[in-house]
Structure formats: structure tokens, C-alpha cells
Amino acid sequence: MSLPPVVQPARRTLRRPAELVAAGLVPPSRQEEIAAVAERFAVAITPEMAALIEPGDAADPIARQFVPSGAELAVAPEEREDPIGDRRLSPVKGIVHRYPDRVLLKPSHACPVYCRFCFRREQVGPGGDSLSAAELDAALDYIRARPEIWEVIVTGGDPFLLSPRRLGALTRALDAIPHVAVIRFHTRVPVVEPGRVSAALVRALAAEKAVYVAIHANHPRELAEGARTACRRLAGAGIPLLGQSVLLKGVNDDAATLTALFRGLVAMRVKPYYLHHPDLARGTAGFRPSLAQGHALMRALRGRVSGLCQPTYVLDLPGGAGKVPVGPCYARPGDGEEWSVEDPSGARHPYPPRADHR
């Protein structure tokens, strides 16, 4: 009887189907299927994430996020190449201007990992269209010329893949724009490749303006010691940390997992900010729960988890109409000035209270 091969821990980022097979994350019988997906959408799994995956378990919540599946090649009718209309709202390369007072700045389209549910999956990857020096100058000039821009959100791709030198230069350039008051970085790095959060990277974020870092994590197992150390470094430098998560079927679509995730983030000094309903990116139908399921989960958290642990459940409307809260509402109008308000246990109360309720 032959013994199964010994699976060696990943020592570098896994990018090729054969590497996923060698690491025990994909059975050899699926290599051809994974290769077809990899031809269309970028693949990368850092050693830190590969180490969290239970080999041979296709339902593992970490594997679900990063290991390709043939289901990604099936496109539902409602899915779109650019689900939230970034391209339509990009007046200059690298800029998305959806709201009057803030813009997205995307200096790079590379990521340390490639999430299988990513709403920018058609744009990011090793061959992604990153900004040249001249294009970055043009993007900064766009911001400088518009005094209504109060906040710049640096995203991508992942801006924390920039070298500390380039990251520092970008931070200083934004810091020098008088009307920009807030600089926000969106990143997966502190969770998926925490070693990059070096003292030099933290120093690169120093600014006179307010700097925030929004960290993407979807499952409590992602909050390993490396992630906790990275967040301590950022928080220790006085940088406020926000948490962004995506509600994903088979990953975190139950109240116990979300409770552990949000409590874990808060304990790391990361305030849960948004819980995103998945966007209509092509090939991602298997990740999307219904809005009704999202409502039920948010109700399950209300009253049972500290307010610090409550993110806003949001949906980015297809086509670029903007992000809106879609969580349950606990108040509804009644007669005259009276409202009916639901408490966390589901009981309804008149507001203002009637005389017989006092």
C-alpha cells in the first residue's frame, strides 16, 4: 500500500496550479481545471494563508477564499466585468471619483493574494495596469485641482505592496495637498503577508493629516499571531485601524463566525467598519448569500455583540450608483408622531411610549 505524499509547508507565494498541487491544496485530478481558471484570473496564496488551509478540505473557509475553483468560469446573467462602475467614473487613469468629497487612488494593481470573489478581479494581477511615474503625477494633479476632495482612499491592488520609499513619497505628496484632510489606505497585507508591515513601512505612513488603515479580513482564523503583531505596529504608531469584511457563503455566513471575527478584530484595536455584500463580479455567484440572509445575520449580532463589533452592512449598487447601507431597520412609522421600534429580541415597542407603557 502506497503512502500519501508528504505535504511540505509553502515557503513562498503559490501562483501556479502545479504548486497548489504540490502544497496539498488541490488534488492532482483538479490541476487541469485550476489551470483553466488561472488563465483567466490571477492566483496567489501567501505562505501565511497556505499554512491556515486544511489540506484536502475544499470547504475550508480559507481555501474557499484563495484556492481557485472551476465554478469561477460559470458567469451568471447578472454578473459584470466592472460590477460597481469604476471605469465609467475614472476621469484620469488611477482615479475613481464616485462621491464629491473623496476619490480612490489606485497606484498599483498587484495584490499579495488574489481573492476568488474580488470585485476587481478583471483588473488586478501580475500583469495589472499599474501607474507609471507620469501617470501618478497626473492623478495627483487631478486631486490638487479639486478643492472639494476631502479624503483620498489609496487602494488597488494593494498599496502596501509598494516599497516603503514609494509609499512614503505618496503619503507625503497627499499630505502636502491643503484641502485633503484624510488619507486612507485599504490593504490585505497585515493579515495575509504581515512581515511586510515593517518599521520602515509604518514610518512611511507618517503625516500631519489624519491617516487611517482599513484592513480586509473575513474569517477569525486569519487573525493569527502575525496579523496581531502587524496591527500592533500600526496601532502603536497612532494609526487608527478599520476592518472591512465581505459576507461570503461558506466562509463567514453564520453568526458564530462573524461574532468571532468582529470580536477578534476589536481585540486587535481594529474597528469593524463595513460588512460588504458581495458584488456581481463574473464567476462569483457561489459566494453570494441573499440580502435576506444578510439581514438575519445582522439581527443575530444586534444586542448580542458589543456595539464596537457592529459594522455597517453595505451594498455597492451595480453600475456605480454608490454604496448604501442595506442592514435591517428596527423602526417603522405608525400613526401621527408614533413609531414602532423593534428591540434586539424581536419585540416591538411604541415610541414615544404610550401612557399605559410608562
C-alpha positions as CSV (number, residue, x, y, z in Angstrom):
1,M,0.0,0.0,0.0
2,S,1.5,3.4,-1.0
3,L,1.6,6.2,1.5
4,P,0.2,9.7,0.6
5,P,2.9,12.2,-0.3
6,V,4.3,14.3,2.5
7,V,3.0,17.9,2.1
8,Q,5.7,20.5,2.7
9,P,4.7,23.9,4.0
10,A,4.8,26.7,1.4
11,R,7.9,28.8,1.6
12,R,6.9,31.3,-1.0
13,T,3.7,32.6,-2.6
14,L,2.0,29.9,-4.6
15,R,0.9,31.0,-8.1
16,R,0.9,28.0,-10.4
17,P,-1.6,25.1,-10.4
18,A,1.3,22.6,-10.0
19,E,2.4,24.5,-6.9
20,L,-1.0,24.2,-5.4
21,V,-1.0,20.5,-6.1
22,A,2.5,20.1,-4.5
23,A,1.3,22.0,-1.4
24,G,-1.6,19.7,-1.0
25,L,-4.2,22.4,-1.6
26,V,-5.5,20.9,-4.8
27,P,-5.7,17.2,-5.7
28,P,-3.8,16.2,-8.9
29,S,-7.1,15.4,-10.6
30,R,-8.1,19.1,-10.5
31,Q,-4.9,20.5,-11.8
32,E,-6.3,20.9,-15.4
33,E,-9.5,22.6,-14.0
34,I,-7.4,25.0,-11.9
35,A,-5.1,25.8,-14.9
36,A,-8.1,26.9,-16.9
37,V,-9.2,29.3,-14.1
38,A,-5.6,30.6,-13.7
39,E,-5.5,31.5,-17.4
40,R,-8.3,34.0,-16.8
41,F,-8.0,35.2,-13.2
42,A,-4.8,35.8,-11.2
43,V,-3.8,33.2,-8.5
44,A,-1.6,33.9,-5.4
45,I,-1.6,32.4,-2.0
46,T,1.0,33.5,0.5
47,P,2.7,31.1,2.8
48,E,0.8,32.5,5.8
49,M,-2.6,31.8,4.2
50,A,-1.5,28.4,2.8
51,A,-0.5,27.4,6.3
52,L,-4.0,28.1,7.6
53,I,-5.7,25.8,5.0
54,E,-6.7,22.3,6.0
55,P,-5.2,20.2,3.1
56,G,-7.8,18.2,1.2
57,D,-10.8,20.1,2.6
58,A,-12.4,22.0,-0.3
59,A,-14.9,23.6,2.1
60,D,-12.2,25.0,4.3
61,P,-13.1,28.7,4.8
62,I,-9.6,29.9,4.0
63,A,-9.3,27.6,0.9
64,R,-12.7,28.9,-0.3
65,Q,-11.2,32.4,-0.4
66,F,-8.0,31.7,-2.2
67,V,-7.9,28.3,-3.9
68,P,-9.3,28.5,-7.5
69,S,-12.4,26.6,-8.5
70,G,-13.8,25.6,-11.9
71,A,-17.1,27.3,-10.8
72,E,-15.4,30.7,-11.5
73,L,-15.7,30.0,-15.2
74,A,-19.5,30.0,-15.0
75,V,-20.9,33.5,-15.4
76,A,-24.4,34.3,-14.1
77,P,-26.5,36.7,-16.3
78,E,-26.5,39.5,-13.7
79,E,-22.7,39.4,-13.3
80,R,-20.5,42.1,-14.8
81,E,-16.9,42.7,-15.8
82,D,-16.9,46.0,-13.9
83,P,-19.6,45.4,-11.3
84,I,-19.6,48.8,-9.5
85,G,-18.8,51.0,-12.5
86,D,-15.2,52.0,-11.6
87,R,-14.2,52.6,-15.3
88,R,-17.1,54.9,-16.0
89,L,-16.2,57.0,-13.0
90,S,-12.4,57.2,-13.8
91,P,-11.7,60.6,-15.3
92,V,-7.9,60.1,-15.1
93,K,-6.0,56.8,-15.0
94,G,-5.7,55.6,-11.4
95,I,-8.6,57.8,-10.1
96,V,-12.2,56.8,-9.4
97,H,-14.3,59.8,-8.4
98,R,-17.7,58.4,-7.3
99,Y,-18.5,60.8,-4.5
100,P,-18.0,64.6,-4.5
101,D,-15.7,64.7,-1.4
102,R,-13.5,61.7,-1.9
103,V,-11.6,59.7,-4.6
104,L,-10.0,56.4,-4.9
105,L,-6.3,56.4,-5.9
106,K,-5.1,53.1,-7.4
107,P,-1.3,53.3,-7.8
108,S,-0.9,49.5,-8.4
109,H,-3.0,46.6,-9.4
110,A,-0.8,43.9,-7.8
111,C,-2.0,42.1,-4.6
112,P,-0.2,39.7,-2.2
113,V,-3.2,37.3,-2.6
114,Y,-6.0,37.1,-5.1
115,C,-9.4,36.6,-3.6
116,R,-11.7,34.4,-5.6
117,F,-14.6,36.8,-5.0
118,C,-12.7,40.0,-5.8
119,F,-14.9,42.7,-7.5
120,R,-11.8,44.0,-9.4
121,R,-10.7,40.5,-10.5
122,E,-10.8,41.6,-14.1
123,Q,-8.3,44.4,-13.4
124,V,-5.8,43.1,-10.8
125,G,-3.0,40.6,-11.2
126,P,0.7,40.3,-12.1
127,G,0.0,41.9,-15.5
128,G,-2.2,44.6,-13.9
129,D,-2.0,48.1,-15.3
130,S,-0.1,50.0,-12.6
131,L,0.6,53.7,-12.8
132,S,3.8,55.0,-14.3
133,A,5.5,58.0,-12.6
134,A,3.9,60.3,-15.1
135,E,0.5,58.8,-14.6
136,L,0.8,59.0,-10.8
137,D,1.7,62.7,-11.2
138,A,-1.4,63.2,-13.4
139,A,-3.6,61.5,-10.8
140,L,-2.1,63.7,-8.0
141,D,-2.7,66.8,-10.2
142,Y,-6.3,65.8,-10.5
143,I,-6.6,65.8,-6.7
144,R,-4.7,69.0,-6.3
145,A,-7.0,70.8,-8.8
146,R,-10.2,69.9,-7.0
147,P,-10.6,71.5,-3.5
148,E,-13.8,69.6,-2.9
149,I,-11.7,66.4,-2.4
150,W,-11.5,66.0,1.4
151,E,-10.4,62.3,1.5
152,V,-8.2,60.2,-0.6
153,I,-8.6,56.4,-0.4
154,V,-5.4,54.6,-1.6
155,T,-6.4,51.2,-2.8
156,G,-5.7,49.0,-5.8
157,G,-4.4,46.3,-5.9
158,D,-2.8,46.6,-2.5
159,P,-0.9,49.8,-1.8
160,F,1.1,48.1,1.0
161,L,3.0,46.2,-1.8
162,L,4.7,49.4,-2.7
163,S,8.2,49.8,-1.2
164,P,8.4,51.9,1.9
165,R,10.2,54.5,-0.2
166,R,7.4,54.8,-2.8
167,L,4.7,54.6,-0.1
168,G,6.4,57.3,1.9
169,A,6.7,59.6,-1.2
170,L,3.0,59.0,-2.0
171,T,1.9,59.8,1.6
172,R,4.0,63.0,1.6
173,A,2.5,64.1,-1.7
174,L,-1.0,63.7,-0.4
175,D,-0.1,65.2,2.9
176,A,1.0,68.4,1.1
177,I,-2.3,69.0,-0.6
178,P,-4.0,71.6,1.5
179,H,-7.6,70.5,1.0
180,V,-7.0,66.8,1.6
181,A,-7.8,66.2,5.3
182,V,-7.8,62.4,5.4
183,I,-5.6,59.7,3.8
184,R,-7.0,56.2,4.0
185,F,-5.1,53.0,2.9
186,H,-7.0,49.8,2.1
187,T,-4.9,46.7,2.5
188,R,-4.9,42.9,3.0
189,V,-1.2,42.8,3.8
190,P,-1.3,42.9,7.6
191,V,-3.4,39.7,7.5
192,V,-2.0,37.8,4.5
193,E,1.6,38.9,4.5
194,P,2.2,40.5,7.9
195,G,6.0,40.5,7.6
196,R,5.7,43.4,5.1
197,V,4.4,45.6,7.9
198,S,8.0,46.6,8.9
199,A,9.1,49.6,10.9
200,A,10.0,51.3,7.6
201,L,6.5,50.8,6.2
202,V,4.9,52.2,9.3
203,R,7.2,55.2,9.1
204,A,6.2,55.7,5.5
205,L,2.7,56.4,6.7
206,A,3.6,59.3,8.9
207,A,1.8,62.5,8.0
208,E,0.4,65.7,9.5
209,K,-3.0,64.8,8.1
210,A,-5.2,62.0,9.5
211,V,-4.1,58.6,8.2
212,Y,-6.3,55.6,8.5
213,V,-5.6,52.0,7.5
214,A,-8.6,49.7,6.6
215,I,-7.7,46.0,6.9
216,H,-9.5,43.3,5.0
217,A,-10.2,40.1,6.9
218,N,-13.1,37.6,6.5
219,H,-12.6,34.8,9.0
220,P,-11.3,34.6,12.6
221,R,-8.6,32.1,11.6
222,E,-7.0,34.9,9.5
223,L,-6.3,36.8,12.8
224,A,-3.1,34.8,13.5
225,E,-0.2,36.0,15.6
226,G,1.5,37.6,12.5
227,A,-1.7,39.7,11.9
228,R,-1.9,40.7,15.5
229,T,1.8,41.8,15.5
230,A,1.3,43.8,12.3
231,C,-1.7,45.5,13.8
232,R,0.1,46.3,17.0
233,R,2.8,48.0,15.0
234,L,0.3,50.2,13.1
235,A,-1.8,51.0,16.1
236,G,1.3,51.6,18.2
237,A,2.3,54.4,15.7
238,G,-1.1,56.1,16.4
239,I,-2.8,55.0,13.2
240,P,-6.5,54.3,13.6
241,L,-7.4,50.9,12.2
242,L,-10.7,49.9,10.5
243,G,-11.9,46.5,9.5
244,Q,-13.5,45.6,6.1
245,S,-15.1,42.2,5.6
246,V,-17.2,40.6,2.8
247,L,-20.1,38.4,3.7
248,L,-19.3,35.1,1.9
249,K,-21.2,31.9,1.6
250,G,-19.3,29.0,3.0
251,V,-16.8,31.3,4.7
252,N,-18.5,33.5,7.3
253,D,-22.2,33.3,6.7
254,D,-23.1,32.3,10.2
255,A,-23.5,34.3,13.4
256,A,-20.9,32.5,15.4
257,T,-18.1,33.0,12.8
258,L,-19.0,36.7,12.4
259,T,-19.0,37.2,16.1
260,A,-15.6,35.6,16.5
261,L,-14.3,37.7,13.6
262,F,-15.5,41.0,14.8
263,R,-14.6,40.4,18.4
264,G,-11.1,39.3,17.2
265,L,-10.7,42.5,15.2
266,V,-11.8,44.7,18.1
267,A,-9.4,43.0,20.4
268,M,-6.6,43.9,17.9
269,R,-7.8,47.5,18.0
270,V,-9.4,47.2,14.6
271,K,-12.9,48.7,14.4
272,P,-15.2,46.7,12.1
273,Y,-16.3,49.3,9.6
274,Y,-18.1,47.7,6.7
275,L,-19.5,44.2,6.0
276,H,-19.9,44.2,2.3
277,H,-22.5,42.2,0.4
278,P,-20.5,40.5,-2.4
279,D,-20.5,42.4,-5.7
280,L,-21.7,41.0,-9.0
281,A,-18.2,40.1,-10.3
282,R,-18.1,37.5,-13.0
283,G,-17.8,33.9,-11.7
284,T,-18.5,34.7,-8.1
285,A,-22.2,33.5,-7.7
286,G,-21.1,30.7,-5.3
287,F,-20.0,33.3,-2.8
288,R,-23.2,35.4,-2.6
289,P,-25.8,34.8,0.1
290,S,-29.1,36.6,-0.2
291,L,-29.8,40.0,1.3
292,A,-32.4,38.3,3.5
293,Q,-29.6,36.0,4.9
294,G,-27.5,39.1,5.5
295,H,-30.4,40.8,7.4
296,A,-30.8,37.7,9.6
297,L,-27.1,37.6,10.4
298,M,-27.0,41.3,11.3
299,R,-30.1,40.8,13.5
300,A,-28.4,37.9,15.2
301,L,-25.4,40.2,16.1
302,R,-27.5,43.1,17.4
303,G,-27.9,43.1,21.1
304,R,-25.6,40.1,21.5
305,V,-22.3,41.6,20.4
306,S,-20.8,44.9,21.6
307,G,-21.5,48.0,19.5
308,L,-17.8,48.2,18.9
309,C,-18.2,44.9,17.0
310,Q,-21.0,46.1,14.7
311,P,-20.1,47.0,11.1
312,T,-22.4,48.6,8.7
313,Y,-23.8,46.1,6.2
314,V,-23.5,47.7,2.8
315,L,-24.1,47.0,-0.9
316,D,-22.3,48.8,-3.7
317,L,-25.0,49.3,-6.2
318,P,-24.2,47.9,-9.7
319,G,-23.1,50.4,-12.3
320,G,-21.6,53.0,-10.0
321,A,-24.6,54.4,-8.2
322,G,-22.8,54.2,-4.9
323,K,-22.6,52.3,-1.6
324,V,-25.7,52.2,0.6
325,P,-26.5,50.5,4.0
326,V,-28.8,47.5,3.5
327,G,-29.0,46.3,7.1
328,P,-32.3,45.7,8.8
329,C,-34.3,48.6,10.1
330,Y,-35.8,48.4,13.6
331,A,-38.1,51.4,13.4
332,R,-41.2,52.0,11.2
333,P,-43.7,54.8,11.3
334,G,-47.1,54.4,12.8
335,D,-50.0,56.9,13.2
336,G,-49.1,60.5,13.6
337,E,-45.9,61.0,15.5
338,E,-45.8,57.5,16.8
339,W,-43.2,54.9,15.7
340,S,-43.0,51.2,16.3
341,V,-39.4,50.2,17.3
342,E,-38.2,46.6,17.5
343,D,-35.8,45.6,20.3
344,P,-32.9,43.0,19.8
345,S,-35.2,40.2,20.9
346,G,-37.8,41.0,18.3
347,A,-40.4,42.6,20.5
348,R,-41.9,45.8,19.3
349,H,-42.4,49.0,21.3
350,P,-44.3,52.2,20.6
351,Y,-42.2,55.3,20.6
352,P,-42.8,57.7,22.3
353,P,-44.2,55.3,24.8
354,R,-47.9,55.5,25.5
355,A,-49.2,56.4,28.9
356,D,-50.1,52.8,29.7
357,H,-46.5,51.7,28.9
358,R,-44.8,54.0,31.4
